[in-house]
Structures are given as C-alpha cells and as structure tokens.
C-alpha cells in the first residue's frame, strides 16, 4: 500500500488498522483527526496528528512512510 493510501485509510476513521511487521503485530486506532493510538511490539504511543503517525520511526527503527508498501492490510 502506498504511503498516501495508508494515510487516507487511517484518516477515514472507519476502522482500526492492523498489520504485522518484522515479527510483531501493530494496531493503529484512529479516534479522530487529532488522536491516534498506536501499539506495536508491546509499546503504545498516542499522536495528535497524522504526519507524526506516518513519520515516527516506531516500527523497529522504521516509519510507516518507509514500510507501508511492505504491509498486508485488509
């Protein structure tokens, strides 16, 4: 999935986004356009904007921007 498509999916606020990356499960819970709760490999972070969600190297040193095309998201 291209980074912009993943960003749009998260911002649609229609579902939690769940995927596996580098042997760990991740879940992005978009509460609204200013609150995103993200869990990955037993860690949880809360972001207040989508750009931080996409750019933070939270996934074993990689960002969603970097790994999005490797993810299998339904």
C-alpha positions in Angstrom: 0.0 0.0 0.0 1.4 3.4 -1.0 2.1 5.8 1.9 -0.6 8.2 0.8 -3.2 5.4 0.6 -2.3 4.2 4.1 -2.6 7.8 5.4 -6.1 8.1 3.8 -7.2 4.8 5.3 -6.2 5.9 8.8 -7.8 9.3 8.3 -11.1 7.7 7.1 -11.6 6.8 10.8 -13.6 3.8 9.6 -11.5 1.0 11.1 -8.6 0.1 13.2 -5.6 -0.7 11.0 -3.9 -3.9 12.0 -0.8 -5.5 10.4 2.3 -7.5 11.2 5.8 -6.1 10.6 9.2 -7.6 11.5 7.7 -10.3 13.6 5.4 -8.1 15.7 1.8 -7.0 15.5 0.8 -3.4 15.1 -2.6 -1.7 15.6 -3.5 1.9 14.8 -6.6 3.1 16.4 -7.7 6.4 14.9 -10.0 8.0 17.4 -10.4 11.3 15.5 -8.3 13.6 13.3 -6.3 14.7 16.4 -5.9 11.4 18.3 -4.3 8.3 17.1 -3.4 5.5 19.5 -0.7 3.2 18.0 0.5 -0.1 19.5 3.5 -2.1 18.3 5.6 -4.8 19.9 4.2 -4.2 23.4 4.6 -0.4 23.2 1.9 2.2 22.9 2.1 5.8 21.7 -0.5 8.5 21.2 -0.1 11.0 18.4 -2.1 14.2 17.8 -1.5 14.5 14.1 -1.3 12.1 11.1 2.1 13.3 10.0 3.7 12.2 13.2 2.0 8.8 12.9 3.5 8.4 9.4 7.0 9.7 10.1 7.9 8.4 13.6 10.4 5.5 13.3 8.3 3.5 15.8 8.4 0.2 13.9 11.9 -1.2 14.9 13.5 2.0 13.7 11.3 2.4 10.6 8.4 4.7 9.9 5.0 3.9 8.3 6.1 6.1 5.4 9.1 3.7 4.9 7.3 0.3 5.4 3.8 0.9 4.0 4.5 -0.9 0.7 5.6 -4.0 2.6 2.4 -4.3 4.7 -0.5 -6.5 4.0 -3.5 -4.6 5.3 -7.1 -5.7 4.7 
